[in-house]
Amino acid sequence: MGIVCIKVGGSTLDSTGFFKDFGKSVAAIAKHHFPIIIHGGGKDIARQLDLQKKEYKFIEGMRVTDADTVSVVQMVLSGDVNKRITNALLSAGVKAIGISGVDVNFLSASRMTINGQDIGFVGKIATVDKTIITICKENGIIPVVSPISRDNDGNIYNVNADLAASEIAKALCADDLVFVSDVPGVLIDGKVCRHMKTSDIEDHIATQRIKGGMIPKVRGARESVENGIKQVHICGWYGSETLKNELSAETATGTIICK
């Protein structure tokens, strides 16, 4: 049974009926695939930071994260969002467990910089320990992963969920990596690009045809394909048939990235 890594987050989590439909969608593909769910939750984080009147900014799609902010991010992602998704899978009859990168040192992180600029407690994945995934797969338990991770000194890092999903997919030699986005795919000049080659991605970023939060998605996709993942899907969410449809070339409506 092949591994499929699925990343969800953003405005998708706010969609009416999302959690119930997502549980059904995962249950439908779990008959033929072993899904690993990796989630973000930027909208939920923003709401909590706003409640605390905490200012924040983004650099190339990454949230600048100081010590206070990383505590909020961990609370929201590894707590509220993670358990809501886990609960949705359980409600659909799927055995699921919610974990973070911190648990059993699943994801070890190191500090990330952007163009030499320190952006605080923002991490990049250094290593992936496959032990917990092996245990889950052997027992038919689907992991729901918050990307919050730690380094060897115990520092906690906010890790972009898109990049975490890419690293997990590479480490586990996943057959497919699916990014469920709040747009129907990678938009080039306002239209979904159905097929994109990895060699074209940096040119699209340089010309700002791809920008903002889509940058880490497509860069993660490129690295994944270059490291052995057959194909990466970037798609919108349109109900419980989404995952089954997007994993088939005949019914996919989003963007498929390959060599």
N, C-alpha and C positions, 0 to 999 in steps of 0.2 A: 504494500500500500504506500503510494508516494506521498511525500510531504508537500503541503501547500501552506505558505505563510501569508497571512491576511492582515493588513494593517488598516485600522479604522480610526477615525477621529474627526476633529474639526466640527463644522456645522452639521455633519452627518448625524452626530450623536443627538442633535436637537430636533431631528426630523420626527414628525408625528408618527407614533407607532414603531419607531426604529427598533427598539430593543426586542419587542415581540417578533417582528419580522426577521431580525438578524438571527435570533435563536433558531427560527425555522430554516433560514438559509444555510446556516452551518450544519444543522441536522441533515439537510438534504445532501450535502456533499460529503458528509462524514461516512456515508455508506461506501464510498469508493476512494476517499483520500483521508490522510491524517492532517487535519487543520491545526495550525498554531496561530492564535490570535494575538496581534500586537496592537496596542492602542495608544493614541494620544489623548488629548482633551484640552486643547488650547482655549476653547471658548469657556469651559468651566474654570480653568485657571484664571483667565481674564476677569471673570465675574467675581471670583474670590479676592483677587488683588484689588479690584475696584471697591469692593466692600471695605477693604482695609485701607483704602485711599493710598495704595502703594503704586507709584509710577513705574513704568517699564517701557522698554523700547526693543526693537528688533534690528539686527544687522544680518543681511542676507538670509532672512527667514528664520534666524535663530534668536530666541528670547534672551536678552542679557539678564543674568541671574546672580544676584548677590546672596549672602548667607540667609537673610530673612525670606527671600523669594523662594529659594530652593526648598525650604521647609513647607511653604504653601504648596508648591508644585508636588512634592512628595505626598502630602496629605490628600490633595485632590485626585492625583492619578492613581497612586497605589491604594488609596482608600476608596473614596466614593465611586469614581468611574470604573475602576477595576471590578468592584463587587457588583455594580449594576450590570455589567456585561456578563460576568460569571453567572449571576442570577438568571439572566435572560436565557443562557444556554441550558441551565438546569431546568428551567420552566419548559423548555422545548424537548425535554427528555434526554439531553446530552450530558454525560458525565464531564464535569469541568472543574478546574482548580484555578484560582487567581493567585498569581505570583508577581514579583518584581525582579528586576535584575539583581537586586541586593540578595535575594533569597538563595541560599547555598552557593553564593558567588556565581550565579548563573551568568551575569554580564559584568565583567571587570572593565572599569573605565579609566581614562586619563583625561587631563584637562585639554579642552579644545581652544584654539585661537583662530581668528579669521583675519587673514592678511597681516599676521603678526600682532593683532589686537586682542588683548585679554577681554573676554566677555563674561568673566566670573565663573560660577560653578556650573558650567556647561561642559559636558563630557562627550568623548567619542569612545566607541567600544574598542578595547584593546584585545580582550579574549572572550570566547564563549565556551562555557563549560556545559557539555551536552548531557551530563548525568541526569538532570531532572527531566529533560525531554525524553531520554531513553526510558526512564521509569514510567512516565506518562504514556508513552506509545505502547509499551508492553502491557499496560493495564487498561488501555482504551479510555484514557482520561485526557481531555483536550485542555492544554494550558492557555490561560488568558494572561498576557504579559504586559505589565507596566514597565516602561523603559528606564525608570529610575535605577541608577546603578552606583557602585562604590569603587574606590580605588584601594590599593593595598594598605593605605594608611587610615582607611575608614571614612574618608571624605565622601559625601553623597553628592551625586551629580545629576543634573537635569539633562537627559539625553534625548535628542530629537527622535521621535518614534519612527519616522521614515528611515533614518539611518540605522536605528536599532533593528528594524525589520530586515533591512538589507544584510546586515552582518549576521543575523540569526539564519537567514535563508542560505547565505554562503556557507556558514559553518556546518549546516545540516544537509547541504547538497539538495536543497528543495527542488522539486520539479517546477513549481510556479511560485511567483511572488505577486500578490495582488494588493495594490493600493486603492482602497475605497475612498474617494475624494468627495469634496462638495461641489465639484464640477464634473461634467460627463466624460472628461478625458483631458489630454493635453491640448489646449487650444492654441492654434497657430492662426493668426489673423482672424480670430473669432470663430474658427471652425475646428471640430475635433479632428486631430491627426490620427487616423486609424492605425497606421504603422509608422514607426520611427526607428531609424538606425542609431545605434549608440554613437557613431562617428559624427552625427549632426547636432548632438545635444549642446556642446559648448558654444557652437556658432549661434544657436537659438538664444542662449543665455546672453552672449556678448551683444547681440542685437536687440535684447530686451523683448524678444517675442515670447520668451519664457522668463518669468520673474517671480519675486515674492516667495510664498510658501511652496510653489511648484519646483523651485530650484533644488532643494534637498531631495525631493521625490525623484526627479529625473537623474540627478547625479547618483543617488543610491541605486536607481535602476541600472544605470550604465555600469557601475562597479559590479553589481550582481551578475549581469550578463557576461561581463568580461571575466568573471570568476566562476563560470560554469552553470549558472542558472539558465535554463532553456529560454524562458521568456518572462517578461515582467508586464503586468497589466495595470493600467491606471484608468479607473472608471468611476462613474457616479453611482449613487445608490438609488434604486428604483423599486425596492421591495424584496420580498422573500425569494424571488427567482434570480436575483442579481448574481450571486456567486456561481451558481450552476451555469448560467448563461455566459458569464465572462470567462469561464474556464474552457469554453468551446469556441474555436475559431469561427464556427458557422453562425453562432448566435451572439458573439461579443459585440458590444456597441462602443466600448471605450478605446483607449490607445494600447497597442501591444508594442513593446520595445524589445528589439532583438538585434543581433549583429547584422 
